[in-house]
Amino acid sequence: MNSNTQGRLFRGRNSKNGRRPVLLYIIILFLALLFLLPVAYVFIKAKEIGWQASLDLLLRPRMFHLLWNTIKLSFFVTLVSGLDWNDDCTYR
């Protein structure tokens, strides 16, 4: 990869017409908003019942057990996803 190609990749420009991929930015923004929707819902509900009651619910022993299970699941899913199962695949 020459320096001209690297420059285009890091500037985020489309190699065909030199414009930024606006549609890609819109899709990323939409996905980010979808991700943040449940988080916003949790904060809204926490505010409704009060911050102290929310904190008491979050600090229950069961929550730490669930959090640990989530961390293990994320780790192993990431590990398995990174494995190359197809040995005859060629990357270009």
PDB file of N, CA, C and O in Angstrom:
ATOM      1  N   MET A   1       0.849  -1.176   0.000  1.00  0.00           N
ATOM      2  CA  MET A   1       0.000   0.000   0.000  1.00  0.00           C
ATOM      3  C   MET A   1       0.893   1.237   0.000  1.00  0.00           C
ATOM      4  O   MET A   1       1.728   1.398   0.891  1.00  0.00           O
ATOM      5  N   ASN A   2       0.727   2.100  -0.979  1.00  0.00           N
ATOM      6  CA  ASN A   2       1.585   3.269  -1.044  1.00  0.00           C
ATOM      7  C   ASN A   2       1.050   4.381  -0.142  1.00  0.00           C
ATOM      8  O   ASN A   2      -0.045   4.261   0.408  1.00  0.00           O
ATOM      9  N   SER A   3       1.809   5.446   0.010  1.00  0.00           N
ATOM     10  CA  SER A   3       1.431   6.516   0.936  1.00  0.00           C
ATOM     11  C   SER A   3       0.177   7.248   0.472  1.00  0.00           C
ATOM     12  O   SER A   3      -0.585   7.742   1.303  1.00  0.00           O
ATOM     13  N   ASN A   4      -0.052   7.328  -0.835  1.00  0.00           N
ATOM     14  CA  ASN A   4      -1.253   7.988  -1.341  1.00  0.00           C
ATOM     15  C   ASN A   4      -2.508   7.223  -0.927  1.00  0.00           C
ATOM     16  O   ASN A   4      -3.506   7.825  -0.530  1.00  0.00           O
ATOM     17  N   THR A   5      -2.454   5.907  -1.021  1.00  0.00           N
ATOM     18  CA  THR A   5      -3.592   5.079  -0.628  1.00  0.00           C
ATOM     19  C   THR A   5      -3.822   5.172   0.867  1.00  0.00           C
ATOM     20  O   THR A   5      -4.968   5.271   1.307  1.00  0.00           O
ATOM     21  N   GLN A   6      -2.764   5.144   1.654  1.00  0.00           N
ATOM     22  CA  GLN A   6      -2.902   5.258   3.102  1.00  0.00           C
ATOM     23  C   GLN A   6      -3.523   6.592   3.477  1.00  0.00           C
ATOM     24  O   GLN A   6      -4.362   6.643   4.377  1.00  0.00           O
ATOM     25  N   GLY A   7      -3.146   7.646   2.829  1.00  0.00           N
ATOM     26  CA  GLY A   7      -3.695   8.961   3.125  1.00  0.00           C
ATOM     27  C   GLY A   7      -5.192   9.003   2.881  1.00  0.00           C
ATOM     28  O   GLY A   7      -5.937   9.581   3.672  1.00  0.00           O
ATOM     29  N   ARG A   8      -5.638   8.391   1.787  1.00  0.00           N
ATOM     30  CA  ARG A   8      -7.075   8.366   1.499  1.00  0.00           C
ATOM     31  C   ARG A   8      -7.826   7.562   2.547  1.00  0.00           C
ATOM     32  O   ARG A   8      -8.926   7.940   2.950  1.00  0.00           O
ATOM     33  N   LEU A   9      -7.243   6.461   2.989  1.00  0.00           N
ATOM     34  CA  LEU A   9      -7.922   5.634   3.980  1.00  0.00           C
ATOM     35  C   LEU A   9      -8.066   6.355   5.302  1.00  0.00           C
ATOM     36  O   LEU A   9      -9.121   6.280   5.931  1.00  0.00           O
ATOM     37  N   PHE A  10      -7.034   7.051   5.736  1.00  0.00           N
ATOM     38  CA  PHE A  10      -7.097   7.713   7.028  1.00  0.00           C
ATOM     39  C   PHE A  10      -7.905   9.002   7.000  1.00  0.00           C
ATOM     40  O   PHE A  10      -8.406   9.437   8.037  1.00  0.00           O
ATOM     41  N   ARG A  11      -8.037   9.611   5.844  1.00  0.00           N
ATOM     42  CA  ARG A  11      -8.871  10.809   5.757  1.00  0.00           C
ATOM     43  C   ARG A  11     -10.342  10.452   5.667  1.00  0.00           C
ATOM     44  O   ARG A  11     -11.199  11.323   5.817  1.00  0.00           O
ATOM     45  N   GLY A  12     -10.649   9.194   5.425  1.00  0.00           N
ATOM     46  CA  GLY A  12     -12.031   8.768   5.323  1.00  0.00           C
ATOM     47  C   GLY A  12     -12.661   9.141   4.000  1.00  0.00           C
ATOM     48  O   GLY A  12     -13.880   9.288   3.917  1.00  0.00           O
ATOM     49  N   ARG A  13     -11.874   9.292   2.991  1.00  0.00           N
ATOM     50  CA  ARG A  13     -12.407   9.689   1.692  1.00  0.00           C
ATOM     51  C   ARG A  13     -12.681   8.468   0.838  1.00  0.00           C
ATOM     52  O   ARG A  13     -11.992   7.452   0.932  1.00  0.00           O
ATOM     53  N   ASN A  14     -13.691   8.587   0.012  1.00  0.00           N
ATOM     54  CA  ASN A  14     -14.014   7.532  -0.936  1.00  0.00           C
ATOM     55  C   ASN A  14     -13.016   7.627  -2.081  1.00  0.00           C
ATOM     56  O   ASN A  14     -12.749   8.716  -2.589  1.00  0.00           O
ATOM     57  N   SER A  15     -12.467   6.494  -2.484  1.00  0.00           N
ATOM     58  CA  SER A  15     -11.417   6.530  -3.499  1.00  0.00           C
ATOM     59  C   SER A  15     -11.949   6.876  -4.887  1.00  0.00           C
ATOM     60  O   SER A  15     -11.176   7.307  -5.743  1.00  0.00           O
ATOM     61  N   LYS A  16     -13.239   6.701  -5.132  1.00  0.00           N
ATOM     62  CA  LYS A  16     -13.774   6.965  -6.463  1.00  0.00           C
ATOM     63  C   LYS A  16     -13.956   8.457  -6.735  1.00  0.00           C
ATOM     64  O   LYS A  16     -13.518   8.962  -7.769  1.00  0.00           O
ATOM     65  N   ASN A  17     -14.601   9.158  -5.808  1.00  0.00           N
ATOM     66  CA  ASN A  17     -14.901  10.556  -6.094  1.00  0.00           C
ATOM     67  C   ASN A  17     -14.321  11.539  -5.083  1.00  0.00           C
ATOM     68  O   ASN A  17     -14.525  12.745  -5.222  1.00  0.00           O
ATOM     69  N   GLY A  18     -13.609  11.062  -4.078  1.00  0.00           N
ATOM     70  CA  GLY A  18     -12.969  11.953  -3.127  1.00  0.00           C
ATOM     71  C   GLY A  18     -13.897  12.536  -2.080  1.00  0.00           C
ATOM     72  O   GLY A  18     -13.458  13.360  -1.277  1.00  0.00           O
ATOM     73  N   ARG A  19     -15.185  12.135  -2.054  1.00  0.00           N
ATOM     74  CA  ARG A  19     -16.115  12.659  -1.053  1.00  0.00           C
ATOM     75  C   ARG A  19     -16.151  11.745   0.160  1.00  0.00           C
ATOM     76  O   ARG A  19     -15.824  10.560   0.080  1.00  0.00           O
ATOM     77  N   ARG A  20     -16.553  12.317   1.277  1.00  0.00           N
ATOM     78  CA  ARG A  20     -16.694  11.522   2.496  1.00  0.00           C
ATOM     79  C   ARG A  20     -17.933  10.630   2.366  1.00  0.00           C
ATOM     80  O   ARG A  20     -18.924  11.028   1.753  1.00  0.00           O
ATOM     81  N   PRO A  21     -17.876   9.431   2.938  1.00  0.00           N
ATOM     82  CA  PRO A  21     -19.014   8.501   2.840  1.00  0.00           C
ATOM     83  C   PRO A  21     -20.137   8.894   3.818  1.00  0.00           C
ATOM     84  O   PRO A  21     -20.248   8.322   4.903  1.00  0.00           O
ATOM     85  N   VAL A  22     -20.946   9.848   3.435  1.00  0.00           N
ATOM     86  CA  VAL A  22     -21.985  10.390   4.305  1.00  0.00           C
ATOM     87  C   VAL A  22     -22.979   9.311   4.711  1.00  0.00           C
ATOM     88  O   VAL A  22     -23.408   9.268   5.864  1.00  0.00           O
ATOM     89  N   LEU A  23     -23.346   8.450   3.790  1.00  0.00           N
ATOM     90  CA  LEU A  23     -24.291   7.385   4.115  1.00  0.00           C
ATOM     91  C   LEU A  23     -23.742   6.491   5.222  1.00  0.00           C
ATOM     92  O   LEU A  23     -24.490   6.053   6.096  1.00  0.00           O
ATOM     93  N   LEU A  24     -22.453   6.221   5.186  1.00  0.00           N
ATOM     94  CA  LEU A  24     -21.838   5.416   6.230  1.00  0.00           C
ATOM     95  C   LEU A  24     -21.945   6.109   7.583  1.00  0.00           C
ATOM     96  O   LEU A  24     -22.234   5.459   8.588  1.00  0.00           O
ATOM     97  N   TYR A  25     -21.718   7.413   7.621  1.00  0.00           N
ATOM     98  CA  TYR A  25     -21.839   8.168   8.874  1.00  0.00           C
ATOM     99  C   TYR A  25     -23.270   8.144   9.394  1.00  0.00           C
ATOM    100  O   TYR A  25     -23.481   8.052  10.603  1.00  0.00           O
ATOM    101  N   ILE A  26     -24.243   8.224   8.518  1.00  0.00           N
ATOM    102  CA  ILE A  26     -25.644   8.184   8.930  1.00  0.00           C
ATOM    103  C   ILE A  26     -25.982   6.815   9.517  1.00  0.00           C
ATOM    104  O   ILE A  26     -26.677   6.727  10.530  1.00  0.00           O
ATOM    105  N   ILE A  27     -25.500   5.763   8.893  1.00  0.00           N
ATOM    106  CA  ILE A  27     -25.749   4.411   9.399  1.00  0.00           C
ATOM    107  C   ILE A  27     -25.103   4.226  10.768  1.00  0.00           C
ATOM    108  O   ILE A  27     -25.714   3.652  11.669  1.00  0.00           O
ATOM    109  N   ILE A  28     -23.882   4.704  10.927  1.00  0.00           N
ATOM    110  CA  ILE A  28     -23.188   4.591  12.215  1.00  0.00           C
ATOM    111  C   ILE A  28     -23.930   5.372  13.285  1.00  0.00           C
ATOM    112  O   ILE A  28     -24.080   4.886  14.407  1.00  0.00           O
ATOM    113  N   LEU A  29     -24.395   6.565  12.965  1.00  0.00           N
ATOM    114  CA  LEU A  29     -25.153   7.371  13.923  1.00  0.00           C
ATOM    115  C   LEU A  29     -26.447   6.665  14.318  1.00  0.00           C
ATOM    116  O   LEU A  29     -26.807   6.642  15.495  1.00  0.00           O
ATOM    117  N   PHE A  30     -27.145   6.091  13.344  1.00  0.00           N
ATOM    118  CA  PHE A  30     -28.380   5.367  13.626  1.00  0.00           C
ATOM    119  C   PHE A  30     -28.119   4.180  14.553  1.00  0.00           C
ATOM    120  O   PHE A  30     -28.869   3.962  15.504  1.00  0.00           O
ATOM    121  N   LEU A  31     -27.064   3.414  14.282  1.00  0.00           N
ATOM    122  CA  LEU A  31     -26.737   2.270  15.130  1.00  0.00           C
ATOM    123  C   LEU A  31     -26.325   2.707  16.535  1.00  0.00           C
ATOM    124  O   LEU A  31     -26.658   2.044  17.517  1.00  0.00           O
ATOM    125  N   ALA A  32     -25.611   3.809  16.628  1.00  0.00           N
ATOM    126  CA  ALA A  32     -25.228   4.325  17.943  1.00  0.00           C
ATOM    127  C   ALA A  32     -26.460   4.743  18.741  1.00  0.00           C
ATOM    128  O   ALA A  32     -26.534   4.494  19.944  1.00  0.00           O
ATOM    129  N   LEU A  33     -27.419   5.371  18.083  1.00  0.00           N
ATOM    130  CA  LEU A  33     -28.655   5.756  18.771  1.00  0.00           C
ATOM    131  C   LEU A  33     -29.440   4.529  19.214  1.00  0.00           C
ATOM    132  O   LEU A  33     -30.014   4.521  20.303  1.00  0.00           O
ATOM    133  N   LEU A  34     -29.470   3.501  18.385  1.00  0.00           N
ATOM    134  CA  LEU A  34     -30.142   2.261  18.783  1.00  0.00           C
ATOM    135  C   LEU A  34     -29.466   1.638  20.008  1.00  0.00           C
ATOM    136  O   LEU A  34     -30.133   1.085  20.882  1.00  0.00           O
ATOM    137  N   PHE A  35     -28.150   1.734  20.059  1.00  0.00           N
ATOM    138  CA  PHE A  35     -27.422   1.204  21.198  1.00  0.00           C
ATOM    139  C   PHE A  35     -27.717   2.019  22.461  1.00  0.00           C
ATOM    140  O   PHE A  35     -27.841   1.453  23.548  1.00  0.00           O
ATOM    141  N   LEU A  36     -27.827   3.314  22.326  1.00  0.00           N
ATOM    142  CA  LEU A  36     -28.017   4.183  23.483  1.00  0.00           C
ATOM    143  C   LEU A  36     -29.448   4.209  24.002  1.00  0.00           C
ATOM    144  O   LEU A  36     -29.686   4.653  25.126  1.00  0.00           O
ATOM    145  N   LEU A  37     -30.397   3.746  23.212  1.00  0.00           N
ATOM    146  CA  LEU A  37     -31.793   3.762  23.632  1.00  0.00           C
ATOM    147  C   LEU A  37     -32.030   2.979  24.926  1.00  0.00           C
ATOM    148  O   LEU A  37     -32.639   3.527  25.845  1.00  0.00           O
ATOM    149  N   PRO A  38     -31.579   1.720  25.043  1.00  0.00           N
ATOM    150  CA  PRO A  38     -31.787   1.010  26.314  1.00  0.00           C
ATOM    151  C   PRO A  38     -31.059   1.659  27.488  1.00  0.00           C
ATOM    152  O   PRO A  38     -31.555   1.640  28.614  1.00  0.00           O
ATOM    153  N   VAL A  39     -29.901   2.223  27.232  1.00  0.00           N
ATOM    154  CA  VAL A  39     -29.153   2.894  28.297  1.00  0.00           C
ATOM    155  C   VAL A  39     -29.930   4.105  28.799  1.00  0.00           C
ATOM    156  O   VAL A  39     -30.017   4.336  30.005  1.00  0.00           O
ATOM    157  N   ALA A  40     -30.493   4.873  27.878  1.00  0.00           N
ATOM    158  CA  ALA A  40     -31.303   6.032  28.265  1.00  0.00           C
ATOM    159  C   ALA A  40     -32.529   5.585  29.049  1.00  0.00           C
ATOM    160  O   ALA A  40     -32.907   6.233  30.025  1.00  0.00           O
ATOM    161  N   TYR A  41     -33.153   4.486  28.637  1.00  0.00           N
ATOM    162  CA  TYR A  41     -34.325   3.966  29.350  1.00  0.00           C
ATOM    163  C   TYR A  41     -33.976   3.613  30.792  1.00  0.00           C
ATOM    164  O   TYR A  41     -34.742   3.914  31.708  1.00  0.00           O
ATOM    165  N   VAL A  42     -32.827   2.979  30.999  1.00  0.00           N
ATOM    166  CA  VAL A  42     -32.409   2.607  32.353  1.00  0.00           C
ATOM    167  C   VAL A  42     -32.207   3.857  33.208  1.00  0.00           C
ATOM    168  O   VAL A  42     -32.614   3.883  34.369  1.00  0.00           O
ATOM    169  N   PHE A  43     -31.584   4.889  32.647  1.00  0.00           N
ATOM    170  CA  PHE A  43     -31.370   6.122  33.411  1.00  0.00           C
ATOM    171  C   PHE A  43     -32.686   6.813  33.728  1.00  0.00           C
ATOM    172  O   PHE A  43     -32.845   7.366  34.816  1.00  0.00           O
ATOM    173  N   ILE A  44     -33.625   6.791  32.804  1.00  0.00           N
ATOM    174  CA  ILE A  44     -34.929   7.406  33.053  1.00  0.00           C
ATOM    175  C   ILE A  44     -35.652   6.673  34.178  1.00  0.00           C
ATOM    176  O   ILE A  44     -36.202   7.307  35.079  1.00  0.00           O
ATOM    177  N   LYS A  45     -35.654   5.341  34.133  1.00  0.00           N
ATOM    178  CA  LYS A  45     -36.299   4.550  35.189  1.00  0.00           C
ATOM    179  C   LYS A  45     -35.594   4.724  36.531  1.00  0.00           C
ATOM    180  O   LYS A  45     -36.247   4.755  37.574  1.00  0.00           O
ATOM    181  N   ALA A  46     -34.274   4.837  36.514  1.00  0.00           N
ATOM    182  CA  ALA A  46     -33.521   5.043  37.750  1.00  0.00           C
ATOM    183  C   ALA A  46     -33.888   6.384  38.375  1.00  0.00           C
ATOM    184  O   ALA A  46     -33.991   6.498  39.597  1.00  0.00           O
ATOM    185  N   LYS A  47     -34.080   7.379  37.550  1.00  0.00           N
ATOM    186  CA  LYS A  47     -34.462   8.697  38.065  1.00  0.00           C
ATOM    187  C   LYS A  47     -35.875   8.663  38.644  1.00  0.00           C
ATOM    188  O   LYS A  47     -36.157   9.348  39.627  1.00  0.00           O
ATOM    189  N   GLU A  48     -36.765   7.873  38.042  1.00  0.00           N
ATOM    190  CA  GLU A  48     -38.141   7.790  38.528  1.00  0.00           C
ATOM    191  C   GLU A  48     -38.224   7.158  39.911  1.00  0.00           C
ATOM    192  O   GLU A  48     -38.984   7.630  40.757  1.00  0.00           O
ATOM    193  N   ILE A  49     -37.448   6.088  40.160  1.00  0.00           N
ATOM    194  CA  ILE A  49     -37.546   5.430  41.465  1.00  0.00           C
ATOM    195  C   ILE A  49     -36.599   6.032  42.491  1.00  0.00           C
ATOM    196  O   ILE A  49     -36.673   5.706  43.676  1.00  0.00           O
ATOM    197  N   GLY A  50     -35.721   6.897  42.046  1.00  0.00           N
ATOM    198  CA  GLY A  50     -34.769   7.535  42.952  1.00  0.00           C
ATOM    199  C   GLY A  50     -33.400   6.913  42.827  1.00  0.00           C
ATOM    200  O   GLY A  50     -33.258   5.714  42.588  1.00  0.00           O
ATOM    201  N   TRP A  51     -32.398   7.751  42.993  1.00  0.00           N
ATOM    202  CA  TRP A  51     -31.028   7.283  42.787  1.00  0.00           C
ATOM    203  C   TRP A  51     -30.584   6.304  43.866  1.00  0.00           C
ATOM    204  O   TRP A  51     -29.842   5.363  43.584  1.00  0.00           O
ATOM    205  N   GLN A  52     -31.037   6.522  45.111  1.00  0.00           N
ATOM    206  CA  GLN A  52     -30.629   5.618  46.192  1.00  0.00           C
ATOM    207  C   GLN A  52     -31.228   4.225  45.994  1.00  0.00           C
ATOM    208  O   GLN A  52     -30.539   3.223  46.182  1.00  0.00           O
ATOM    209  N   ALA A  53     -32.499   4.158  45.618  1.00  0.00           N
ATOM    210  CA  ALA A  53     -33.135   2.858  45.372  1.00  0.00           C
ATOM    211  C   ALA A  53     -32.465   2.162  44.183  1.00  0.00           C
ATOM    212  O   ALA A  53     -32.285   0.944  44.198  1.00  0.00           O
ATOM    213  N   SER A  54     -32.101   2.922  43.169  1.00  0.00           N
ATOM    214  CA  SER A  54     -31.411   2.343  42.011  1.00  0.00           C
ATOM    215  C   SER A  54     -30.052   1.794  42.415  1.00  0.00           C
ATOM    216  O   SER A  54     -29.658   0.711  41.983  1.00  0.00           O
ATOM    217  N   LEU A  55     -29.347   2.535  43.234  1.00  0.00           N
ATOM    218  CA  LEU A  55     -28.037   2.085  43.707  1.00  0.00           C
ATOM    219  C   LEU A  55     -28.163   0.824  44.550  1.00  0.00           C
ATOM    220  O   LEU A  55     -27.337  -0.082  44.440  1.00  0.00           O
ATOM    221  N   ASP A  56     -29.190   0.760  45.390  1.00  0.00           N
ATOM    222  CA  ASP A  56     -29.419  -0.446  46.200  1.00  0.00           C
ATOM    223  C   ASP A  56     -29.689  -1.658  45.313  1.00  0.00           C
ATOM    224  O   ASP A  56     -29.210  -2.756  45.598  1.00  0.00           O
ATOM    225  N   LEU A  57     -30.452  -1.464  44.241  1.00  0.00           N
ATOM    226  CA  LEU A  57     -30.721  -2.561  43.315  1.00  0.00           C
ATOM    227  C   LEU A  57     -29.458  -3.011  42.589  1.00  0.00           C
ATOM    228  O   LEU A  57     -29.252  -4.206  42.373  1.00  0.00           O
ATOM    229  N   LEU A  58     -28.618  -2.056  42.214  1.00  0.00           N
ATOM    230  CA  LEU A  58     -27.399  -2.386  41.478  1.00  0.00           C
ATOM    231  C   LEU A  58     -26.346  -3.073  42.346  1.00  0.00           C
ATOM    232  O   LEU A  58     -25.513  -3.820  41.833  1.00  0.00           O
ATOM    233  N   LEU A  59     -26.377  -2.830  43.636  1.00  0.00           N
ATOM    234  CA  LEU A  59     -25.348  -3.383  44.517  1.00  0.00           C
ATOM    235  C   LEU A  59     -25.759  -4.702  45.169  1.00  0.00           C
ATOM    236  O   LEU A  59     -25.104  -5.156  46.107  1.00  0.00           O
ATOM    237  N   ARG A  60     -26.824  -5.315  44.689  1.00  0.00           N
ATOM    238  CA  ARG A  60     -27.218  -6.631  45.206  1.00  0.00           C
ATOM    239  C   ARG A  60     -26.205  -7.679  44.744  1.00  0.00           C
ATOM    240  O   ARG A  60     -25.608  -7.534  43.677  1.00  0.00           O
ATOM    241  N   PRO A  61     -26.006  -8.738  45.542  1.00  0.00           N
ATOM    242  CA  PRO A  61     -25.050  -9.792  45.149  1.00  0.00           C
ATOM    243  C   PRO A  61     -25.413 -10.446  43.818  1.00  0.00           C
ATOM    244  O   PRO A  61     -24.521 -10.821  43.057  1.00  0.00           O
ATOM    245  N   ARG A  62     -26.675 -10.587  43.531  1.00  0.00           N
ATOM    246  CA  ARG A  62     -27.094 -11.213  42.274  1.00  0.00           C
ATOM    247  C   ARG A  62     -26.601 -10.412  41.072  1.00  0.00           C
ATOM    248  O   ARG A  62     -26.250 -10.991  40.044  1.00  0.00           O
ATOM    249  N   MET A  63     -26.571  -9.096  41.192  1.00  0.00           N
ATOM    250  CA  MET A  63     -26.107  -8.253  40.090  1.00  0.00           C
ATOM    251  C   MET A  63     -24.643  -8.508  39.773  1.00  0.00           C
ATOM    252  O   MET A  63     -24.257  -8.514  38.605  1.00  0.00           O
ATOM    253  N   PHE A  64     -23.825  -8.719  40.794  1.00  0.00           N
ATOM    254  CA  PHE A  64     -22.411  -9.005  40.553  1.00  0.00           C
ATOM    255  C   PHE A  64     -22.249 -10.363  39.858  1.00  0.00           C
ATOM    256  O   PHE A  64     -21.381 -10.529  39.001  1.00  0.00           O
ATOM    257  N   HIS A  65     -23.080 -11.317  40.230  1.00  0.00           N
ATOM    258  CA  HIS A  65     -23.056 -12.623  39.573  1.00  0.00           C
ATOM    259  C   HIS A  65     -23.441 -12.473  38.094  1.00  0.00           C
ATOM    260  O   HIS A  65     -22.785 -13.053  37.229  1.00  0.00           O
ATOM    261  N   LEU A  66     -24.478 -11.716  37.799  1.00  0.00           N
ATOM    262  CA  LEU A  66     -24.902 -11.497  36.420  1.00  0.00           C
ATOM    263  C   LEU A  66     -23.847 -10.733  35.626  1.00  0.00           C
ATOM    264  O   LEU A  66     -23.604 -11.032  34.457  1.00  0.00           O
ATOM    265  N   LEU A  67     -23.226  -9.754  36.263  1.00  0.00           N
ATOM    266  CA  LEU A  67     -22.169  -8.998  35.595  1.00  0.00           C
ATOM    267  C   LEU A  67     -20.985  -9.902  35.259  1.00  0.00           C
ATOM    268  O   LEU A  67     -20.414  -9.799  34.173  1.00  0.00           O
ATOM    269  N   TRP A  68     -20.615 -10.785  36.183  1.00  0.00           N
ATOM    270  CA  TRP A  68     -19.511 -11.693  35.935  1.00  0.00           C
ATOM    271  C   TRP A  68     -19.840 -12.635  34.780  1.00  0.00           C
ATOM    272  O   TRP A  68     -18.982 -12.905  33.939  1.00  0.00           O
ATOM    273  N   ASN A  69     -21.085 -13.141  34.732  1.00  0.00           N
ATOM    274  CA  ASN A  69     -21.506 -13.992  33.613  1.00  0.00           C
ATOM    275  C   ASN A  69     -21.441 -13.236  32.293  1.00  0.00           C
ATOM    276  O   ASN A  69     -21.027 -13.798  31.280  1.00  0.00           O
ATOM    277  N   THR A  70     -21.840 -11.984  32.293  1.00  0.00           N
ATOM    278  CA  THR A  70     -21.803 -11.160  31.083  1.00  0.00           C
ATOM    279  C   THR A  70     -20.372 -10.952  30.608  1.00  0.00           C
ATOM    280  O   THR A  70     -20.096 -11.021  29.410  1.00  0.00           O
ATOM    281  N   ILE A  71     -19.470 -10.700  31.533  1.00  0.00           N
ATOM    282  CA  ILE A  71     -18.055 -10.497  31.187  1.00  0.00           C
ATOM    283  C   ILE A  71     -17.472 -11.783  30.588  1.00  0.00           C
ATOM    284  O   ILE A  71     -16.759 -11.735  29.585  1.00  0.00           O
ATOM    285  N   LYS A  72     -17.775 -12.924  31.199  1.00  0.00           N
ATOM    286  CA  LYS A  72     -17.276 -14.199  30.660  1.00  0.00           C
ATOM    287  C   LYS A  72     -17.840 -14.461  29.273  1.00  0.00           C
ATOM    288  O   LYS A  72     -17.112 -14.871  28.370  1.00  0.00           O
ATOM    289  N   LEU A  73     -19.134 -14.225  29.103  1.00  0.00           N
ATOM    290  CA  LEU A  73     -19.759 -14.444  27.802  1.00  0.00           C
ATOM    291  C   LEU A  73     -19.130 -13.551  26.745  1.00  0.00           C
ATOM    292  O   LEU A  73     -18.830 -14.018  25.646  1.00  0.00           O
ATOM    293  N   SER A  74     -18.924 -12.277  27.054  1.00  0.00           N
ATOM    294  CA  SER A  74     -18.315 -11.350  26.098  1.00  0.00           C
ATOM    295  C   SER A  74     -16.907 -11.787  25.726  1.00  0.00           C
ATOM    296  O   SER A  74     -16.517 -11.722  24.560  1.00  0.00           O
ATOM    297  N   PHE A  75     -16.155 -12.227  26.705  1.00  0.00           N
ATOM    298  CA  PHE A  75     -14.788 -12.662  26.449  1.00  0.00           C
ATOM    299  C   PHE A  75     -14.762 -13.852  25.494  1.00  0.00           C
ATOM    300  O   PHE A  75     -14.022 -13.848  24.511  1.00  0.00           O
ATOM    301  N   PHE A  76     -15.575 -14.870  25.787  1.00  0.00           N
ATOM    302  CA  PHE A  76     -15.529 -16.082  24.965  1.00  0.00           C
ATOM    303  C   PHE A  76     -16.131 -15.863  23.579  1.00  0.00           C
ATOM    304  O   PHE A  76     -15.663 -16.456  22.606  1.00  0.00           O
ATOM    305  N   VAL A  77     -17.148 -15.032  23.474  1.00  0.00           N
ATOM    306  CA  VAL A  77     -17.704 -14.722  22.153  1.00  0.00           C
ATOM    307  C   VAL A  77     -16.662 -13.988  21.315  1.00  0.00           C
ATOM    308  O   VAL A  77     -16.512 -14.271  20.126  1.00  0.00           O
ATOM    309  N   THR A  78     -15.948 -13.054  21.922  1.00  0.00           N
ATOM    310  CA  THR A  78     -14.892 -12.334  21.212  1.00  0.00           C
ATOM    311  C   THR A  78     -13.777 -13.286  20.801  1.00  0.00           C
ATOM    312  O   THR A  78     -13.263 -13.200  19.686  1.00  0.00           O
ATOM    313  N   LEU A  79     -13.408 -14.181  21.690  1.00  0.00           N
ATOM    314  CA  LEU A  79     -12.352 -15.147  21.392  1.00  0.00           C
ATOM    315  C   LEU A  79     -12.738 -16.058  20.227  1.00  0.00           C
ATOM    316  O   LEU A  79     -11.949 -16.249  19.302  1.00  0.00           O
ATOM    317  N   VAL A  80     -13.933 -16.613  20.268  1.00  0.00           N
ATOM    318  CA  VAL A  80     -14.380 -17.519  19.214  1.00  0.00           C
ATOM    319  C   VAL A  80     -14.568 -16.768  17.903  1.00  0.00           C
ATOM    320  O   VAL A  80     -14.283 -17.309  16.835  1.00  0.00           O
ATOM    321  N   SER A  81     -15.041 -15.540  17.970  1.00  0.00           N
ATOM    322  CA  SER A  81     -15.235 -14.752  16.748  1.00  0.00           C
ATOM    323  C   SER A  81     -13.908 -14.444  16.064  1.00  0.00           C
ATOM    324  O   SER A  81     -13.854 -14.299  14.843  1.00  0.00           O
ATOM    325  N   GLY A  82     -12.853 -14.345  16.838  1.00  0.00           N
ATOM    326  CA  GLY A  82     -11.547 -14.030  16.275  1.00  0.00           C
ATOM    327  C   GLY A  82     -10.831 -15.202  15.654  1.00  0.00           C
ATOM    328  O   GLY A  82      -9.844 -15.019  14.942  1.00  0.00           O
ATOM    329  N   LEU A  83     -11.312 -16.404  15.911  1.00  0.00           N
ATOM    330  CA  LEU A  83     -10.672 -17.584  15.346  1.00  0.00           C
ATOM    331  C   LEU A  83     -10.988 -17.700  13.863  1.00  0.00           C
ATOM    332  O   LEU A  83     -12.085 -17.365  13.416  1.00  0.00           O
ATOM    333  N   ASP A  84     -10.019 -18.175  13.122  1.00  0.00           N
ATOM    334  CA  ASP A  84     -10.206 -18.380  11.686  1.00  0.00           C
ATOM    335  C   ASP A  84     -10.555 -19.841  11.465  1.00  0.00           C
ATOM    336  O   ASP A  84      -9.677 -20.703  11.492  1.00  0.00           O
ATOM    337  N   TRP A  85     -11.832 -20.122  11.246  1.00  0.00           N
ATOM    338  CA  TRP A  85     -12.291 -21.494  11.092  1.00  0.00           C
ATOM    339  C   TRP A  85     -12.088 -22.011   9.683  1.00  0.00           C
ATOM    340  O   TRP A  85     -12.102 -23.222   9.467  1.00  0.00           O
ATOM    341  N   ASN A  86     -11.900 -21.128   8.725  1.00  0.00           N
ATOM    342  CA  ASN A  86     -11.803 -21.534   7.326  1.00  0.00           C
ATOM    343  C   ASN A  86     -10.342 -21.423   6.881  1.00  0.00           C
ATOM    344  O   ASN A  86      -9.853 -20.328   6.603  1.00  0.00           O
ATOM    345  N   ASP A  87      -9.658 -22.554   6.818  1.00  0.00           N
ATOM    346  CA  ASP A  87      -8.229 -22.542   6.489  1.00  0.00           C
ATOM    347  C   ASP A  87      -7.955 -22.225   5.030  1.00  0.00           C
ATOM    348  O   ASP A  87      -6.872 -21.738   4.707  1.00  0.00           O
ATOM    349  N   ASP A  88      -8.907 -22.487   4.136  1.00  0.00           N
ATOM    350  CA  ASP A  88      -8.642 -22.248   2.726  1.00  0.00           C
ATOM    351  C   ASP A  88      -9.067 -20.860   2.268  1.00  0.00           C
ATOM    352  O   ASP A  88      -9.105 -20.588   1.068  1.00  0.00           O
ATOM    353  N   CYS A  89      -9.381 -19.996   3.198  1.00  0.00           N
ATOM    354  CA  CYS A  89      -9.797 -18.630   2.866  1.00  0.00           C
ATOM    355  C   CYS A  89      -8.569 -17.773   2.570  1.00  0.00           C
ATOM    356  O   CYS A  89      -7.587 -17.798   3.312  1.00  0.00           O
ATOM    357  N   THR A  90      -8.636 -17.028   1.492  1.00  0.00           N
ATOM    358  CA  THR A  90      -7.546 -16.119   1.167  1.00  0.00           C
ATOM    359  C   THR A  90      -8.029 -14.694   1.321  1.00  0.00           C
ATOM    360  O   THR A  90      -9.123 -14.346   0.877  1.00  0.00           O
ATOM    361  N   TYR A  91      -7.220 -13.882   1.943  1.00  0.00           N
ATOM    362  CA  TYR A  91      -7.576 -12.475   2.174  1.00  0.00           C
ATOM    363  C   TYR A  91      -6.871 -11.605   1.157  1.00  0.00           C
ATOM    364  O   TYR A  91      -5.697 -11.817   0.855  1.00  0.00           O
ATOM    365  N   ARG A  92      -7.579 -10.636   0.632  1.00  0.00           N
ATOM    366  CA  ARG A  92      -6.989  -9.742  -0.363  1.00  0.00           C
ATOM    367  C   ARG A  92      -6.998  -8.329   0.130  1.00  0.00           C
ATOM    368  O   ARG A  92      -6.540  -7.428  -0.573  1.00  0.00           O
TER     369      ARG A  92
END
